[in-house]
Amino acid sequence: MTPEGKVKAKVKATLDKLGAYYFMPTTGGYGRSGIPDIIGCHNGVFFALECKANGGKTTALQDRELKRIKDAGGVVLVVNESNVASVPALLGVMERS
């Protein structure tokens, strides 16, 4: 498993434990570029998670999509090895939004 795959697996396990609805969109060349890795809803709040590993940075296309989601009222998070354990707390913040 890739380092980013390990981050995604931890995030998915956390979301499953919390009972969040989520999916991982695959564009396969047919969708819009830059779509976040995980899209979901928890306690009525729409969220988008972009997973990175090894100090990876978001691309300009990813930044554009994350901004569009945030501007539409969704919550966006960039998750990596150093903050993956904080996802439940971040979702708690989303519940109070």
Backbone as a printed PyTorch tensor [residue, N CA C, xyz], in Angstrom:
tensor([[[  0.8480,  -1.1800,   0.0000],
         [  0.0000,   0.0000,   0.0000],
         [  0.8930,   1.2430,   0.0000]],

        [[  0.5060,   2.2140,  -0.7810],
         [  1.2700,   3.4570,  -0.8500],
         [  1.1080,   4.2540,   0.4500]],

        [[  2.0150,   5.1980,   0.7110],
         [  1.8500,   6.0420,   1.9040],
         [  0.5080,   6.7900,   1.9010]],

        [[  0.0920,   7.2950,   0.7340],
         [ -1.1990,   7.9780,   0.6590],
         [ -2.3410,   6.9880,   0.8800]],

        [[ -2.1740,   5.7770,   0.3810],
         [ -3.1790,   4.7380,   0.5930],
         [ -3.3550,   4.4250,   2.0670]],

        [[ -2.2600,   4.4700,   2.8260],
         [ -2.3390,   4.2350,   4.2680],
         [ -3.1260,   5.3450,   4.9600]],

        [[ -2.9190,   6.5970,   4.5250],
         [ -3.6750,   7.7180,   5.0820],
         [ -5.1540,   7.5310,   4.7600]],

        [[ -5.4660,   7.1990,   3.5120],
         [ -6.8630,   6.9890,   3.1210],
         [ -7.5030,   5.8690,   3.9230]],

        [[ -6.7900,   4.7840,   4.1470],
         [ -7.3280,   3.6520,   4.9130],
         [ -7.6540,   4.0740,   6.3430]],

        [[ -6.7790,   4.8720,   6.9600],
         [ -7.0410,   5.3490,   8.3160],
         [ -8.2500,   6.2770,   8.3520]],

        [[ -8.3550,   7.1390,   7.3570],
         [ -9.4940,   8.0560,   7.2960],
         [-10.7830,   7.2560,   7.1100]],

        [[-10.7860,   6.2950,   6.1920],
         [-11.9890,   5.4930,   5.9590],
         [-12.3920,   4.7280,   7.2200]],

        [[-11.4420,   4.1610,   7.9420],
         [-11.7500,   3.4430,   9.1820],
         [-12.3910,   4.3870,  10.2020]],

        [[-11.8760,   5.5990,  10.2810],
         [-12.4360,   6.5880,  11.1990],
         [-13.8510,   6.9600,  10.8000]],

        [[-14.0630,   7.2120,   9.5180],
         [-15.4010,   7.5820,   9.0460],
         [-16.3930,   6.4480,   9.2650]],

        [[-15.9540,   5.2210,   9.0330],
         [-16.8200,   4.0610,   9.2810],
         [-17.2110,   4.0070,  10.7580]],

        [[-16.2510,   4.1830,  11.6330],
         [-16.4970,   4.1270,  13.0710],
         [-17.4820,   5.2110,  13.5040]],

        [[-17.4040,   6.3810,  12.8790],
         [-18.2820,   7.4960,  13.2230],
         [-19.6560,   7.3910,  12.5700]],

        [[-19.7970,   6.4750,  11.6240],
         [-21.0710,   6.3270,  10.9300],
         [-21.3290,   7.3940,   9.8740]],

        [[-20.2760,   7.9980,   9.3710],
         [-20.4100,   9.0250,   8.3360],
         [-20.7130,   8.3730,   6.9930]],

        [[-21.4860,   9.0620,   6.1690],
         [-21.6890,   8.6500,   4.7820],
         [-20.5330,   9.2260,   3.9850]],

        [[-19.9280,   8.4120,   3.1260],
         [-18.8460,   8.9240,   2.2830],
         [-18.6530,   8.0210,   1.0650]],

        [[-17.9860,   8.5600,   0.0830],
         [-17.5720,   7.7800,  -1.0800],
         [-16.2780,   8.3670,  -1.6210]],

        [[-15.6150,   7.5620,  -2.4330],
         [-14.3600,   7.9840,  -3.0510],
         [-14.5850,   8.0480,  -4.5620]],

        [[-14.7890,   9.2510,  -5.0910],
         [-15.0740,   9.3680,  -6.5170],
         [-13.8710,   8.9900,  -7.3840]],

        [[-14.1380,   8.3040,  -8.4540],
         [-13.1000,   7.9880,  -9.4400],
         [-13.5380,   8.6150, -10.7550]],

        [[-12.6780,   9.4130, -11.3170],
         [-13.0590,  10.1120, -12.5460],
         [-12.8020,   9.2670, -13.7840]],

        [[-11.7740,   8.4610, -13.7950],
         [-11.4930,   7.6060, -14.9420],
         [-11.4330,   8.3630, -16.2630]],

        [[-11.0480,   9.6270, -16.1930],
         [-10.9590,  10.4200, -17.4090],
         [-12.2710,  11.0640, -17.8300]],

        [[-13.3550,  10.7880, -17.0830],
         [-14.6680,  11.3190, -17.4690],
         [-15.1460,  12.4450, -16.5690]],

        [[-14.5910,  12.5630, -15.3890],
         [-15.0260,  13.5940, -14.4570],
         [-14.1240,  14.8080, -14.5010]],

        [[-14.4040,  15.7220, -13.6030],
         [-13.6230,  16.9550, -13.5170],
         [-12.3540,  16.6810, -12.7170]],

        [[-11.2500,  17.2010, -13.1410],
         [ -9.9690,  17.0320, -12.4470],
         [ -9.9510,  17.8100, -11.1440]],

        [[ -9.2380,  17.2850, -10.1530],
         [ -9.0600,  17.9740,  -8.8880],
         [-10.0880,  17.6310,  -7.8320]],

        [[-11.0140,  16.7290,  -8.1230],
         [-12.0370,  16.3390,  -7.1540],
         [-11.3510,  15.7030,  -5.9400]],

        [[-11.7680,  16.0560,  -4.7190],
         [-11.1350,  15.4960,  -3.5230],
         [-11.2540,  13.9710,  -3.4460]],

        [[-10.3720,  13.3620,  -2.6540],
         [-10.3210,  11.9090,  -2.5310],
         [-11.5640,  11.3140,  -1.8970]],

        [[-12.0970,  11.9870,  -0.8910],
         [-13.2490,  11.4560,  -0.1530],
         [-14.2870,  12.5740,  -0.0160]],

        [[-15.5210,  12.2520,  -0.3880],
         [-16.6510,  13.1780,  -0.2980],
         [-17.6570,  12.5400,   0.6520]],

        [[-18.2360,  13.3190,   1.5540],
         [-19.1930,  12.7130,   2.4620],
         [-20.0500,  13.7020,   3.2130]],

        [[-20.8280,  13.1200,   4.1390],
         [-21.7200,  13.9090,   4.9790],
         [-21.7240,  13.2870,   6.3690]],

        [[-21.6220,  14.1260,   7.3730],
         [-21.6700,  13.6610,   8.7600],
         [-22.5270,  14.6270,   9.5590]],

        [[-23.5600,  14.0970,  10.1810],
         [-24.4950,  14.9230,  10.9580],
         [-24.9890,  16.1350,  10.1720]],

        [[-25.2960,  15.9200,   8.9080],
         [-25.8610,  16.9740,   8.0740],
         [-24.8710,  17.9500,   7.4830]],

        [[-23.5880,  17.7250,   7.6860],
         [-22.5680,  18.6320,   7.1460],
         [-21.8150,  17.9410,   6.0170]],

        [[-21.8120,  18.5790,   4.8550],
         [-21.0930,  18.0730,   3.6880],
         [-19.6060,  18.3310,   3.8830]],

        [[-18.7910,  17.2990,   3.6330],
         [-17.3490,  17.4890,   3.7640],
         [-16.6130,  16.8670,   2.5840]],

        [[-15.4090,  17.3780,   2.3550],
         [-14.5140,  16.8670,   1.3140],
         [-13.1280,  16.7540,   1.9200]],

        [[-12.5130,  15.5790,   1.7530],
         [-11.1930,  15.3340,   2.3110],
         [-10.2060,  15.0340,   1.1920]],

        [[ -9.1060,  15.7230,   1.2070],
         [ -8.0060,  15.4470,   0.2810],
         [ -6.8950,  14.8260,   1.1010]],

        [[ -6.4840,  13.6210,   0.7410],
         [ -5.4590,  12.8980,   1.4880],
         [ -4.0990,  13.0640,   0.8180]],

        [[ -3.1020,  13.3320,   1.6430],
         [ -1.7330,  13.5100,   1.1590],
         [ -0.7830,  12.7380,   2.0620]],

        [[  0.3840,  12.4340,   1.5620],
         [  1.4090,  11.7410,   2.3470],
         [  2.7730,  12.3170,   2.0140]],

        [[  3.7060,  12.0920,   2.9220],
         [  5.0970,  12.5090,   2.7120],
         [  5.2330,  13.9780,   2.3520]],

        [[  4.4760,  14.8230,   3.0190],
         [  4.5840,  16.2590,   2.7730],
         [  3.9800,  16.7020,   1.4550]],

        [[  3.1540,  15.8570,   0.8430],
         [  2.5320,  16.1950,  -0.4410],
         [  1.6770,  17.4470,  -0.3380]],

        [[  1.6570,  18.1970,  -1.3880],
         [  0.8910,  19.4410,  -1.4610],
         [ -0.2680,  19.2720,  -2.4350]],

        [[ -1.3180,  20.0210,  -2.2080],
         [ -2.4390,  20.0030,  -3.1420],
         [ -2.0340,  20.7100,  -4.4330]],

        [[ -2.6350,  20.2660,  -5.5300],
         [ -2.3770,  20.8890,  -6.8250],
         [ -3.2870,  22.1000,  -6.9980]],

        [[ -3.0280,  22.8910,  -7.9990],
         [ -3.8840,  24.0470,  -8.2920],
         [ -5.3180,  23.5950,  -8.5840]],

        [[ -5.4810,  22.4870,  -9.3020],
         [ -6.8280,  21.9780,  -9.5940],
         [ -7.5260,  21.5250,  -8.3100]],

        [[ -6.7950,  20.8650,  -7.4130],
         [ -7.3790,  20.4490,  -6.1390],
         [ -7.7540,  21.6670,  -5.2990]],

        [[ -6.8890,  22.6670,  -5.2750],
         [ -7.1880,  23.8970,  -4.5440],
         [ -8.4590,  24.5490,  -5.0800]],

        [[ -8.6130,  24.5610,  -6.3980],
         [ -9.8080,  25.1430,  -7.0140],
         [-11.0620,  24.4180,  -6.5400]],

        [[-11.0410,  23.0880,  -6.5630],
         [-12.2220,  22.3090,  -6.1690],
         [-12.5020,  22.4530,  -4.6830]],

        [[-11.4700,  22.4380,  -3.8450],
         [-11.6690,  22.6160,  -2.4120],
         [-12.2650,  23.9890,  -2.1180]],

        [[-11.8060,  25.0050,  -2.8310],
         [-12.3530,  26.3560,  -2.6570],
         [-13.8150,  26.4110,  -3.0770]],

        [[-14.1560,  25.7710,  -4.1800],
         [-15.5450,  25.7690,  -4.6430],
         [-16.4590,  25.1040,  -3.6140]],

        [[-15.9960,  24.0100,  -3.0300],
         [-16.7870,  23.3110,  -2.0130],
         [-16.9520,  24.1910,  -0.7760]],

        [[-15.8510,  24.8010,  -0.3400],
         [-15.9100,  25.6880,   0.8320],
         [-16.8210,  26.8800,   0.5610]],

        [[-16.7150,  27.4800,  -0.6140],
         [-17.5530,  28.6200,  -0.9740],
         [-19.0340,  28.2470,  -1.0150]],

        [[-19.3290,  26.9740,  -1.2820],
         [-20.7110,  26.5040,  -1.3330],
         [-21.2330,  26.1000,   0.0470]],

        [[-20.3920,  26.2320,   1.0780],
         [-20.8170,  25.9460,   2.4340],
         [-20.3550,  24.6100,   2.9840]],

        [[-19.5690,  23.8550,   2.2070],
         [-19.0360,  22.5870,   2.6890],
         [-17.7790,  22.8030,   3.5080]],

        [[-17.3590,  21.7490,   4.1750],
         [-16.1430,  21.7930,   4.9770],
         [-15.0790,  20.9900,   4.2520]],

        [[-13.8880,  21.5470,   4.1360],
         [-12.7910,  20.8680,   3.4420],
         [-11.6230,  20.6540,   4.4060]],

        [[-10.9790,  19.5150,   4.2550],
         [ -9.8290,  19.1790,   5.0740],
         [ -8.7720,  18.5230,   4.2080]],

        [[ -7.5130,  18.8940,   4.4200],
         [ -6.4000,  18.1920,   3.7990],
         [ -5.8040,  17.3400,   4.9160]],

        [[ -5.8560,  16.0160,   4.7270],
         [ -5.4570,  15.0740,   5.7700],
         [ -4.1410,  14.4130,   5.3690]],

        [[ -3.2190,  14.3150,   6.3420],
         [ -1.9380,  13.6510,   6.0980],
         [ -1.5630,  12.8230,   7.3290]],

        [[ -0.3730,  12.2470,   7.3150],
         [  0.0540,  11.3970,   8.4280],
         [  0.0460,  12.1390,   9.7650]],

        [[  0.3610,  13.4100,   9.7400],
         [  0.4930,  14.1490,  10.9960],
         [ -0.8440,  14.5710,  11.6010]],

        [[ -1.9160,  14.6420,  10.8080],
         [ -3.1980,  15.0720,  11.3790],
         [ -4.3200,  14.0540,  11.1920]],

        [[ -4.0150,  12.8700,  10.6790],
         [ -5.0690,  11.8800,  10.4390],
         [ -5.7650,  11.4860,  11.7390]],

        [[ -5.0530,  11.4630,  12.8430],
         [ -5.6690,  11.1220,  14.1250],
         [ -6.6260,  12.2110,  14.6110]],

        [[ -6.5460,  13.3940,  14.0300],
         [ -7.4080,  14.5070,  14.4150],
         [ -8.7340,  14.5280,  13.6740]],

        [[ -8.9290,  13.6220,  12.7460],
         [-10.1650,  13.6390,  11.9500],
         [-11.4110,  13.6040,  12.8300]],

        [[-11.4970,  12.7500,  13.8660],
         [-12.7150,  12.7930,  14.6970],
         [-12.9320,  14.1620,  15.3330]],

        [[-11.8830,  14.7870,  15.8200],
         [-12.0280,  16.1190,  16.4150],
         [-12.4520,  17.1300,  15.3550]],

        [[-11.8880,  17.0040,  14.1610],
         [-12.2720,  17.9230,  13.0850],
         [-13.7350,  17.7270,  12.7110]],

        [[-14.1960,  16.4930,  12.7290],
         [-15.6090,  16.2420,  12.4540],
         [-16.4700,  16.7860,  13.5820]],

        [[-15.9550,  16.7650,  14.8030],
         [-16.6760,  17.3660,  15.9120],
         [-16.8470,  18.8590,  15.7260]],

        [[-15.8110,  19.4970,  15.2070],
         [-15.9040,  20.9280,  14.9120],
         [-16.9590,  21.1430,  13.8440]],

        [[-17.0010,  20.2400,  12.8540],
         [-17.9990,  20.3680,  11.7940],
         [-19.4000,  20.2710,  12.3730]],

        [[-19.6250,  19.4400,  13.3960],
         [-20.9500,  19.2970,  13.9810],
         [-21.4440,  20.5810,  14.6060]],

        [[-20.5270,  21.3910,  15.1160],
         [-20.8950,  22.6440,  15.7670],
         [-21.0290,  23.7850,  14.7720]],

        [[-20.6740,  23.5490,  13.5140],
         [-20.7230,  24.6330,  12.5280],
         [-22.1500,  25.0040,  12.1810]]])
